[in-house]
Amino acid sequence: MSYFIFNTSFYVNEQRLAEWRLWLKENLEPLAHHVGTDINKIGLFEVLSETPGDNLVFSFQWRCRSMRDVEQLDVLLSPVLQKVPVLFGDEITHFSSVMKHVL
């Protein structure tokens, strides 16, 4: 059975880590209660591979059963994610990607 992972990666300046984690808890975590039963929050992961500069890298992931669910999640997340550069400038950046489970 195939499914999709909606991933948002965050590059976080260590100096803003506590502030970003609070923002995440207050703004991204609550969305788990507003998504359908076919979309499940997997959670937050720290990427351990080396990154340039003083940034830490985190991956927030959701499992979706269909591309329609991915599109619905994207619509829900977009307004929240658009606030990141307004709040944190270039000290915290992000990008989203979609992966398809194939095995």
N, C-alpha and C positions, 0 to 999 in steps of 0.2 A: 504494500500500500504506500503510495507516494504522499508526501506532504511538503509543506514549504516552511522555511525559517525566514522570518522578517528580522533582520539584524540592524541595529543602529550602533555604530562604533563612535566612541567619544575619545578625543584627545584632550586630556585634562592637565593643566599646569598644576604641579603639586601644591603651589601656594593657594590655589582655589579649591582644593579637593574637598574640604569640609563643607564649604558653601555649596559646591556642586552636588554633593551627596544629599544634602538637605533639600535642594531643589528637586533632585530626582525623586526623593521620597514623597515630597508634597505634590509633584506635578505628573510624573510618569507612572509611578507605582499605582496611584488611584485609578488609572485607566483600565487596569485589569478587571475592575468591577463593571465596566461599561462595554466590554466586548462580548460577542456572542459565545455560545458554547463550543463553537468550532475553532475558536482562537484561544490559545492558552499561553500565559506568560511562562517562559522557561526560567528567566532570571538574568541577573547581572554577573558577568564574568570579567576578571582582570586578564588582559592579554600579557603574557609573561615574556614574549620575545622582545629583544632590544628595540628601542625606539630612539630616534634622534632627539636631542634636546632634553629638556626637563619634564617632558610630558609623560603621564601615565596613560595607558590605553585601556578602555573598558568596552565591553560588548554587551548590549542589552538585547535579549532575543525573545521572540514570540513564535509559537508553532501555529501554523494555519493549515486547514485541511484543503483549501482550494485557492486559486488565484483571486477569486471573488472576495474571499476572506482577507487576502493580502491587500487588495484594493480598499476594502472597508477599513482595515487597520491603518493604512496609509492616510486616509482621509481623517481619521481620528487623531493620529499622531502629529500630522503636519503643523497644525496651529501651535501645538505645544513646543515642537522642535524649532519652529521659527523664532521663538523667544530666546533661544540660547545665545545667538550673537548679540542680541540687544542687551541681555543681562551680563554676559561675560566677555564680550568683545572677541578678540582673537586668542584669549587665554584658554578658551574651551571651544573646540570645533567638533563637528560631527558629520557623518555621512551614513546613509542607509543603503542596504543591499538586500536582495532576496536570493535565497538558496533553495534548490529543490532536492529533496531526498531521493536518491536513485537506487539504493540497495535495500 
